[in-house]
């Protein structure tokens, strides 16, 4: 039979004996059985002696035609039988007996994951950690996994740095010394300048295939004056004046590029 449950149902009683127990009104902050329990409904009750604390009883009951509690004991201070209640104050509460929980679990009637709204969906969405093996408590600073944690689950899919770089598609530049990066392929575009930030005098050479093509500026040059020419010429017939114009143009261009200067 289905049991009826309700919160904050508790009354006082001065009834005596082992039969039906008269109920005399709700305790402060509680409700009366007759105002809450439907006619004919079964429920669990707990009788607690106040004047005689050694007298107690839990059971399955119902409200009789006269508004009294009809008692069917489950557990009691009288070895499970109905207590022969002595005169004095006692309280009667609507409750859930411990025996009901035990019987419910034994019958397989406990709540399953599917009974908890949203829990199964949340668990299905968790990262797949099959094979995960912790070396300590969950709060430990380091964990040991039997399998590599996939990138899709927030890992690297690898158990070593080199394998992780491969999985992430990182080239060898990821392992270069920051002060000596070797670029062995590809194209560098969009550079506005090339140098060391904050260094007014960058030393060193620029090389192509290991051959120096540009070094530090050569100084000590005086800038020539007069006409310049960048026209083609015949080396067998050019005059000294024409050659001087072309030399001046060459010096001007080298100085403009910063390769030479005063």
Beta strands, then each sheet from edge to edge (+ up, - down):
strand 1: 10-13
strand 2: 43-49
strand 3: 56-63
strand 4: 69-70
strand 5: 73-76
strand 6: 90-95
strand 7: 206-208
strand 8: 211-214
sheet 1: 1+ 6- 2+ 3- 4+
sheet 2: 1+ 6- 2+ 3- 5+
sheet 3: 7+ 8-
end
